[in-house]
Amino acid sequence: MVFSPERSGPPVSDLTRPRGTHGAPDKRDGKMTEQTPTDRVAHKTADRLWLIERAAERLDAARTNGHAAPKPTLAERAEAAAQRPTDPAVDGQRDAASNQQMSPRKSQTVTLDFAWLQAKGYLTPATMTSALAEQMRMVKRSLLHRFRKGTRARSNVILVTSSQPGEGKSFISLNLAMSLACEYDLRVVLIDGDFGRPDLLTRMGVHEQAGLLDIVADPSRDLSEVLLRTDLERLSLIPSGQNRELASELVGSQRMGQIVDELSTRYPDRLVIIDSAPVLADSGTAILSEYAGQVVFVVEADRTDRATIDDALEQMPADLEPQIVLNKNRGRGRVRTPYYKYAAP
């Protein structure tokens, strides 16, 4: 409701109100004179000045008598608000802040095509009794032990990488995230950290959109803008975002560290899995490894030689003690499966 002192409130006595202030015909000396538009504007201005003067007189009288200043009437408050100067820029900022408080940003929700993932050989909640599921349990148990033991900072941030492309690190990342999300007391955030070739979320049916690099480059943007919830209740996703020429410098920025801290500390039961680029293919992976508390290092059986593995491991912090996953192992060794063999470092 908008209060108008000219139309609401108790009537003002003719003894105190200036004459001819309502835009009606003015009666002076027994004669009726029709007011012009200029007269009406002048009378309206006089009306406002009269209200302000009355408020000032009441305030002075209260101070003289030693009493607390009386509260202004509705008419006086409305008139003071109408007379207050406005700044469009300030008002616009105030309105934007108000709208943001009234309408908090919410994460988007995406639907995963579990049938398609299962057909492509990925782990889903419906295939948790498969041989693949058992192998992923062997991988995640060691990670969970370190996480719950908490002997290293950010032990809930897990970097998944390899020495070179094609060894299956994204396949491991996705399946590991699926397996962890099936735990009853964990939340999982899977991040596509391969900024040069961001195809992890595409495999899950999530198309290109804003992601991690975008909020690192723009401090005004919030993490909730790029956090995607899925229909698997305990699994969320973060795309890589738009690749930039200075992606490695963005990854090494203070802002990146703040975002990783926010991800790792907001919920005590949250695990963050970062699917990064191969170490020897992208210098940004070595920087990302500094934010991680654990590393899963994927090695393709019968392809990657020991010298290549050593070169890659030397790029990362020596105290990380990576967990080595032998991928594409075709049934040799103590553990026989079509896909994986887990090996301790």
Residue pairs with C-beta under 8 A, 6 or more apart in sequence:
3 74
3 75
3 78
4 78
5 51
5 74
5 75
5 76
5 78
5 79
6 22
6 44
6 47
8 74
8 75
9 73
9 74
9 75
17 50
18 43
18 46
18 47
18 50
19 26
19 27
19 28
20 26
20 27
20 28
20 35
20 39
20 43
21 43
21 44
21 46
21 47
21 50
22 43
23 35
23 40
23 43
23 44
24 35
25 32
25 33
25 34
25 35
26 32
26 33
26 35
26 39
27 33
35 43
48 79
48 82
48 83
51 75
51 76
51 79
52 76
52 79
52 80
52 83
54 76
55 72
55 73
55 76
55 80
58 70
59 69
59 70
62 68
62 69
62 70
63 69
72 80
105 222
105 224
105 225
106 224
107 224
107 227
107 228
107 229
107 236
108 227
108 228
108 229
109 228
109 229
109 230
109 231
110 205
110 206
110 228
110 229
110 230
110 231
110 237
111 205
111 230
111 231
112 204
112 205
112 230
112 231
112 232
113 204
113 205
114 124
114 125
114 126
116 205
117 123
117 124
117 203
117 204
118 124
118 126
118 127
120 203
121 132
122 171
122 174
122 175
122 178
122 203
123 130
123 132
123 133
123 136
123 174
123 175
123 178
123 179
124 178
125 178
125 182
125 232
127 133
128 179
128 182
131 337
131 338
131 339
132 175
132 337
132 339
132 340
133 179
134 337
135 335
135 337
135 339
135 340
135 341
135 342
136 175
136 176
136 178
136 179
136 340
137 179
138 335
138 342
139 172
139 176
139 179
139 296
139 323
139 325
139 340
139 342
140 176
140 179
140 180
142 323
142 344
143 158
143 271
143 294
143 296
143 323
144 180
144 183
146 152
146 155
146 293
146 294
147 155
147 156
147 271
147 293
147 294
149 155
152 293
152 294
153 293
154 260
154 264
154 291
154 292
154 293
155 293
155 294
156 264
156 270
156 271
156 272
156 293
157 260
157 263
157 264
157 271
157 272
157 274
157 291
157 292
157 293
157 294
158 176
158 271
158 272
158 273
158 274
158 292
158 293
158 294
158 295
158 296
159 193
159 274
159 276
159 285
159 288
159 289
159 291
159 292
159 294
159 295
159 296
160 169
160 172
160 173
160 176
160 273
160 274
160 275
160 276
160 295
160 296
160 298
161 169
161 276
161 277
161 278
161 279
161 285
161 289
161 295
161 296
161 297
161 298
161 312
162 168
162 169
162 278
162 279
162 297
162 298
162 299
162 300
162 304
162 312
163 278
163 279
163 280
163 297
163 299
163 304
163 308
163 309
163 311
163 312
164 278
164 280
164 281
164 304
164 308
164 312
165 197
165 278
165 281
166 300
167 278
167 298
167 299
167 300
167 303
167 304
167 327
168 298
168 300
168 327
168 328
169 275
169 276
169 278
169 298
170 194
170 199
170 200
170 203
170 275
171 327
172 296
172 298
172 325
172 327
173 190
173 200
173 273
173 275
174 190
174 200
174 203
174 204
174 275
176 273
176 296
177 188
177 190
177 235
177 273
178 232
178 235
180 186
180 188
180 271
180 273
181 188
181 232
181 234
181 235
182 234
183 234
185 269
186 234
186 269
186 270
186 271
187 234
187 236
187 267
187 269
187 270
187 271
188 234
188 235
188 236
188 270
188 271
188 272
188 273
189 227
189 236
189 237
189 238
189 263
189 270
189 271
189 272
189 273
190 200
190 235
190 236
190 237
190 238
190 273
190 275
191 212
191 237
191 238
191 240
191 272
191 273
191 274
191 275
192 198
192 199
192 200
192 201
192 211
192 212
192 237
192 238
192 239
192 240
192 275
193 212
193 240
193 274
193 275
193 276
193 277
193 285
193 288
194 200
194 240
194 275
194 276
194 277
194 282
195 213
195 240
195 241
195 243
195 247
195 251
195 277
195 282
195 284
196 243
196 247
196 277
196 281
196 282
197 277
198 208
198 211
198 239
198 240
198 243
200 275
201 237
201 239
201 240
202 208
204 237
206 228
206 237
206 239
208 239
209 226
209 239
210 221
210 225
210 226
210 239
210 241
210 242
211 226
211 238
211 239
211 240
211 241
211 242
212 226
212 238
212 239
212 240
212 241
212 259
213 240
213 241
213 242
213 243
213 244
213 247
213 250
214 221
214 226
214 241
214 242
215 221
215 222
215 223
215 225
215 226
215 241
215 259
216 241
216 250
216 251
216 253
216 255
216 256
216 259
217 244
217 250
219 255
223 259
223 262
223 263
226 238
226 239
226 241
227 236
227 237
227 238
228 236
228 237
228 238
228 239
229 236
230 236
230 237
244 250
247 284
248 282
248 283
248 284
248 287
250 256
251 284
251 287
251 288
252 284
252 287
256 291
257 291
260 272
260 291
263 270
263 272
264 270
264 272
274 288
274 292
276 282
276 284
276 285
276 288
276 289
277 284
277 285
278 285
278 312
279 285
279 286
279 289
279 312
279 313
279 315
279 316
280 308
280 311
280 312
280 315
285 315
286 315
286 316
289 295
289 315
289 316
289 317
289 320
290 317
292 320
294 320
294 322
294 323
295 316
295 320
295 321
295 322
295 323
296 322
296 323
296 325
297 309
297 312
297 313
297 322
297 323
297 324
297 325
298 325
298 327
299 309
299 324
299 325
299 326
299 327
300 327
300 328
301 326
301 327
301 328
301 329
301 330
301 332
301 341
302 328
303 328
313 322
316 322
321 345
322 345
323 344
323 345
324 343
324 344
324 345
325 340
325 342
325 343
326 333
326 340
326 341
326 342
326 343
327 339
327 340
328 339
329 335
329 337
329 339
329 340
329 341
330 338
331 337
331 338
332 341
333 341
334 341
335 341
335 342
